[in-house]
Amino acid sequence: MTFRRPFRLRLPRGLRVRLVAAFLFAAAFGALLTAGLTFQQARSAILDRTQEAAVADLRAQLDSLAPGLPFPPSTQGLRDLALQLDRAGGAHTWHSAAAYQDGPLVSAAPTAPPVPQTLRETARDGAEAAYQRIEHEGRPWLVLAMPVSYAGSSASASGDSGTTSRASSGLTVYAALPLDEDEADIAALRTAAQAGAVPALALALVPALFAARRVLRPVRRLHDGAERITAGELDTRLDAEGHDELADLTRTFNTMATALQRDDAELRRMEAGARRFAADVAHELRTPLAAMTAVTGVLDEDAGSGALPPDTADAVRLISDETRTLARMVEDLMEVSRFDARTAPLRAEDVDLRTLVSKTLRLRGWDVGEHVTGDLAGPVPVHADPRRVDVILANLVGNALRHGSPPVTVRVRAEGERAVLTVTDHGPGIPAHAVPHVFDRFYKADTARARSEGSGLGLALAHENALLHDGTLTAANAPGAGAVFTLTLPLATPPAREPR
């Protein structure tokens, strides 16, 4: 069984197309409404003119023929009257019939259309002429009903003026005339209206396109200006022409661009000042910290040899640890300032990523015991800076050992054109709200947690080093395990073989 997709009406998406479509729709609606009203007025005028002319002619004929009709009229007299009216119809070519009081209709032509019963009741109850349009054998007809009244001893058509008194004679004359010529005129009028609608829409397309162009021109300028600002050209300004809403929007855009440029300059100044301040502070601290480290090294030897009292030895060890932590933080801050200033050097060379991982684990003593395990099957050649890859791996493994649970697994493999290194621990994992922020500087998932031995910049530096290699570094939670950090680096391009 095949299922067909449901039909969906797709509206035009472009603003120009929608403006032109709306303009044409409004023009078409106005043209159709005007043509419809004009057609109805013209049709009513044609039919009313035919009706008034027929009523006037019928009244004139009755004024001349009704006085010679004896009352009460016989059936033959009614037939003769109808025959005389048919012959006197002239251009109207009507078919007449007459009825006296509630008697039957008497007609001279057997093919005359029937008189509607409602029209007979209207004529019987009133003294004025009545009419009704009907369809008979596929042709339109106008049926007239005219009661005949008399004054004194002579009868005349109803509606005569100048008589002193009139009374109903009980005689009603009916005349049915075809409306073929009127319908032909109406059909020609309808055809002309329909034929004029298409050129009207075609002509409306020109002002629609012109209006859409005038409306969209400032919108297009705003779009181009917004793209230039997005690209960093904050000095972009637009010419505001006119006093309409689009001109007001353009002036608002210029005001926004001015404020954005001013704020950007201020932010850049503050950021540069903050970077310079951090770099200057770190640089100035390096010399006294080097001296303090040397002194604490000597004190550590005295504390270890037992030359100092126990309380003093503990204080010396504490000061020594804090001095080394501060020294590492200063070095990290110096490295951060190099990344911010885009001056961090990259000394890349072709190496096997497995070799770099093995050296890092061996230098830090992590290859001994079951705390850190490696999965290093298969060669994974990369073009990277060994020192910076060592910094990345040392931070990832050290972070896993401090905040996760052993064993920590380091896996290296090649996938497609990328080298993939994952560090997975078996701890509680990273809180969901902290995953997007683990590479932020000085970020702590738990603000109530005691200060760790690290500087708080390790993962941030690892992320910066990965970006420096055109790589990526991501953090997530492994199913059934703890946190998993994934480093990807481009594989080294194999050297081209020389032709034999």
Secondary structure by P-SEA (a helix, b strand, c coil): ccccccccccccccaaaaaaaaaaaaaaaaaaaaaaaaaaaaaaaaaaaaaaaaaaaaaaaaaaccccccccccaaaaaaaaaaaaaaccccbbbbbbbcccccccccccccccccaaaaaaaaaccbbbbbbbbcccbbbbbbbbbbbbccccccccccccccbbbbccbbbbbbbbaaaaaaaaaaaaaaaaaaaaaaaaaaaaaaaaaaaaaaaaaaaaaaaaaaaaaccccbbbbbccccaaaaaaaaaaaaaaaaaaaaaaaaaaaaaaaaaaaaaaaaaaaaaaaaaaaaaaaaaaaaaccccaaaaaaaaaaaaaaaaaaaaaaaaaaaaaaaacccccccccccaaaaaaaaaaaaccccccccccccccbbbbbccaaaaaaaaaaaaaaaaacccccbbbbbbbcccbbbbbbbbcccccccccccccccccccccccccccccccaaaaaaaaaaaaacbbbbbbbcccccbbbbbbbbcccccccccc
